[in-house]
Amino acid sequence: MATTTTNATCITLMAATSNGVWQGDNPTHFALPLLSLQIALVLIITRLLAFLFKPMRQPRVIAEIVGGILLGPSAFGRNTTYLNVIFPVRSISTLSTIANMGLLFFLFMVGLELDLRQISKTGRKAMAIAAAGISLPFVAGVGVSFVLHQTIAPQGKFGAFLVFMGVAMSITAFPVLARILAERKLLTTDVGQLAMSAAAVNDVVAWILLALAVALSGSGKSPTIVVWVLLCAVGFVLFMFFLVRPVMKWIALHSTSNEPVKELYICITLAGVLVAGFSTDAIGIHSIFGAFLFGLIIPKEGPFSGILVEKLEDFVSILMLPLYFALSGLNTNIGSIHSAQSGGLLVLVIVVACFGKITGTFLAAIASKLMFQKAITLGILMNTKGLVELIVLNIGKERGVLNDETFAIMVLMALFTTFMTTPLVMVLYKPARNPIPYTHRKLDMDDSKNVLRILSCVHGMKNVPAMINLTEAMRGIPKHALRLYTLHLVELSERTSSILLVQRARRDGRPYFNLGNQDEDRNQVVVAFKTYGQLSKVTVRPMTAISRFEDMHEDICATASDKRIMIIILPFHKQLDGILESTSPGFQMVNQKVLQHAPCSVAILVDRGVGGVAQLVPSNVDHKVVVFFFGGPDDREALAYGCHLVEHPGITLHVIQFADSRPEYVGISMLPPCEGEVEHIANINGLAPTSPGCSYESATQGLLDQKQQQQQLDKEAIATLICRQEKHDPMLATSLTTTTTQFLAQVTTATSVNITDHSAASGDKSSSELLLDSNELPSTSVDKSSSELLLDSNELLSTSANKVIDI
């Protein structure tokens, strides 16, 4: 670290702000402009590297470590002009202060993540794994320290060096581990829970050992000083637990989820972090221990700890913490590893670190009767280092325990062990999913004996009114039960609150409905659907899916399979508000993958205001629905969906059947009219197909048997609809009507839902549409490539549906 004097030469202090370049001042010679430039450069480099490492599934900490190394003397810093202008020696003190302030609050948030109740409830299995995962690598680290001390690190206090090396080898980065587990959907599985429990114990023990190492690395004026430091540290811990903790518990109990936390409580907490950091620094065991302990004693019951994390995480993790990585990079000189001996020692340190941590954890897991695959995966997960390792190493360098060469070797070891974790876990372990027998994966024309199970996915509150009103339209006269499962799709981020949300919203690696989770009351989406269920007497099960966009479809498809869903309704990836407005492009990828892998029918809802922005009263529902029936599995599914909608007394259903009039196709999709009171179907002949999607020809050419089977299924679907009309179904008798020529010339799209039947064996994807509130329909092409449900034409588009549904 920089000091104010070097060889009796004073370093000129930097003024805070400049007078501007027009008055001859160079902004890089003043503290605030230079700090702003440094922060901006660090953020740009680390975010660019994070983007490059993202395809490799690496946590952001890898990019931040590499970015810090690049900014230091190992890469860019080889240019002395760059180093003297961007990171001059006189600016390091300011940079170090800001970076350590960010580290202080980051360690406070780490303490907030650790629940002492859960740690105290840790079973023997997790305790054994944690003990073995600490002891064996600690002993291995002590062994390596003898080799390093005799070769490249002869100076310094050997006792402190032993402890620092042991802690550096045995520590597990709890925040980085949680991030990796969340990305791999392992956080709430048995392996993930074991890893988190063992890592929590590991973290607490490691910080205690590090405090001991810091005490041993003191000035050494008297041996009794170490004893006094340790005694004061124990007294501080007792003071925090027995005096400060009750105060924070009272504050947490007076912070409810329905009201904002009082500003006074936030002020007391933040001041407490700073005072605790000052106290431990005064004792002589570094200020981060006080901040970590203060976060540890705050009760995790209720919303208070989560609100603190939400208020701090962005400012600390995005803005301030990267400066600490830059500071570490400035202290890291890879060029110091220049000889064959240094290269051999680097390999030795990496091998010993991996062997000690993985072997110790593996043996303890096998002794606890875990399967081989789970045991080796657990060992690799516990070998994660990351930021916590850098903290240990930087403290060791500040105290003069580690020299430049040893520090560089240990930084590269931390980088390697963290980098290897995700790829190895992806290869070695994929949690087994117990498949649930599932035979009912599509809507039926007559489904009165079964529970109608719908999975509605939403991106946010904008999608909620349309989903609720669409569900209300499907209720009709309650001939059968309706069960609505909702899935709030949330992208997994680097935020600490995102990891905490994963722990609350998932079980066994999958989204689940937690009836007793009071923290969900702060989620407006969950509250809206719960309120709808209570007022409308509909069984609603709100859940949250927190995943990366690349594998979010797995949560949707797994939930559909587990809950025996008949139809999944997904929001269109663009928001319609007068014009198509792009939202997150990741949701487009999610929709595409769900369409490919879903175990049931899928609908894409393009919301143009189904009933407006508020929930519709059942008596106010007044819509007209049109089904264009060309034939095929998608069209039969759309027809079944229309039959469900028409059970509602406020919905009128029109069914138009298209048939090819060419001699070789006469009779296909044509049925004699029913002798009923209402003309139920318009059989339209003479329709020459304008694209392969308008007939069976393209999809079934050369497959006569399959074509005949599809034709028979089409006839049965239409016949079922006719039979319901002939039986004078009270709903269909008043609402099933037709118009023959009007809909041939005039077809439009408004709010649309693309319905795909994934349970059908045939690949025939012909077209059908359901139009809701189509009072005035402008003309457009009838060339369709997919089945669509079109709802509420408040603003009509004269374009074909295959252009509107741009997925």
DABELLIN-V195361 format. One line per field, one symbol per residue. burial: I if it has 9 or more other C-alpha atoms within 8 Angstrom, else O. A space follows every 10 residues. Layout:
burial: ???
This chain:
burial: OOOOOOOOOO OOOIOOIIOI OOOOIIIIII IOIIIOIIIO OIIOIIIOII OOIIOOOIIO IIIIIIIIII IIIIIIIOOO OIIIOIIIOI IIIIIIOIII IIIIIIIIII IIOIIOOOIO OIOOIIIIII IIIIIIIIII IIOIIIOIIO OOIOOIOOOI IIIIIIIIII IIIIOIIIII IIIOIIIIIO IIIIIIIIII IIIOOIIOII IIIIIIIIOO OOOOIIOOII OIIOOIIOII IOOIIIOIIO IIOOIIIOOO IOOOIIOOOO OIIIOIIIII IOIIIIIIII IIIIIIIIII OIIIIIIIII OIIIOIIIII IIIIIIIIII IIIIOOIOOO OIIOIIOOII OIIIIIIIII IIIIIIOOOI OOOIIIIIII IIIIIIIIII OIIIIIIOIO IIIIIIIIII IIIIIIIIIO IIIIIIOOIO OOOOOOOOOO IIIOIOIOOO IIIIIIIIII IOIIIIIIII OIIIIIOOOI OIIIIIIIII OIOOIIIIII IIIOIIIOII IIOOOOOOIO IOOOIIIIII OIIOOOOIOI IIIIIIIIIO IIIOIIIIII IIOIIIIIII IIIIIIOOOO OOOOOOIIII IIIIIOOIII IIIIIIIIII IOOOIIOOOO IOIIIIIIII IIIIIIIIII IIIIIIIIII IIIIIIIIII IOOOOIOOII OOOOOOOOII IIIIOOIOIO OIIIIIOOII OOOOOIIOOI IOOIIOIOOI IIOIIIOOIO IIIOIIIIII OOOOOIIIII IIIIIIIIIO OOOIIIIIII IIIIOOIIII OOIIIIIIII IIIOOIOIII IIOOOOO
